[in-house]
């Protein structure tokens, strides 16, 4: 919740700024260090918090963000890139399935795999 709040504030201020490019750091309050048991979960925690923060914004702020030329998540270590990329892909799949479920209703079973929609 706290992480989502911080990202929500950052996204809202960016949306109001009129700027066209945003660079964010993965905020973690010390979580995710090599000695931390939660380090493996950090990319998904960050991505989920960003997604939740975006959905909390007013529609005009969401649109301003969608009109951006770039939104970049600056990752500290190159070795972590694939973990963040995978977390983003997973969240996109979940959100795509949720949008489709809201559109067609829960009556139909929908599977979303790598951006492709399959109706079993």
N, C-alpha and C positions, 0 to 999 in steps of 0.2 A: 504494500500500500504506500509506504513512504517513498519508494523508488518511483512508483507511478505518479505520485504527487509532484516530485521534483521534475520529472520529464514533462508532465502536463504544464507546469509553470514555464519551463523553458520553451516548449512548443508554442504556448500562448503568446509569450513575449516575442518570439520570432515571427509569428503570424501577424502581430500588430506592428512589427518593425518596418515592413515594406521591403525588406531585403529579399534576395532571390536565391541565396545559398546558405545552408546551415551545416555546420560541422559540430558534431556531438562527440563526447567521450563516453565510454561505458562507465557509468557511475556505480560504485560498488561498496563504498565505505569499508574498504579493507577485505571484503569478501572476495574470494577468487584468487588469493595469493597461492603460490605453489603448495603451501603447507595446509591450505584450507580444504576441508572435506567438500565444500560446496563449489569448488573451482570448476568442476566439470559441468555444473548446472548454470554457471554464470551467464554464458551467452543466451540461453533460453530465458533466463530471468530478465535480462536486459531487454531482449526483443519483445517479450510479453508485456513488460512495463511500458515500453514505447508504444506498442499497439493499444494498450488500455488507455494510455495518456491521450493518444490521438482521438480515440472514440469518446472521450470525455469532453472534448472541445466543442464549442459552438460550431454550427455548420459553416459560418463565414470564415472562421479560423481554419477549419479543416480544408476549405476550398483554397485559402491562401497558401497553405502548406502543399496542397496538391499542385498548385501552380508554380511551385519552386523549380528552379533549373537543376538544383541538386540538394540532396540531403545526404550527408556522409556521416558514417559512424567510424570514428578514428580509433583503430584498435592498436594497442600498445605493442604487441608482439606479432610478427608475421606468422608464427606457428599457430596462433589462435584464429587466423583468418577463416579457415575451413569450418571451424566450430560455429562461428558467427554466421557464416553463409548458410550452413545447414539449419541453424535455428530460424533464420529468415525464411528459408524455403518451407520449413515445417509450418511456421505460422501462416504463410501465404496459403498453403493447402487447407489448413483448418478454416481460415477466414473465407476462402472461396467456397468451401463446402457449406459454411454457415449462411453465406449470402444466398446460395442456391436453395438451401433448405427453407429460408424465409420466403423466397420467391415462389417455390412450388409447393411448400407445405411439408409437413412431416409424414404424410401418407406414403410417400415414395422413398424407398431406400436409395441413397446416393453415395457413391464412393468417388472421392477425388484423389487421383494419383498423378503426381508431377504435372499438375495443371490440366490433365485430361479428365473429363467427366465420363464416368461409366455408370450405366443403369443396370444393376444385376437382375 
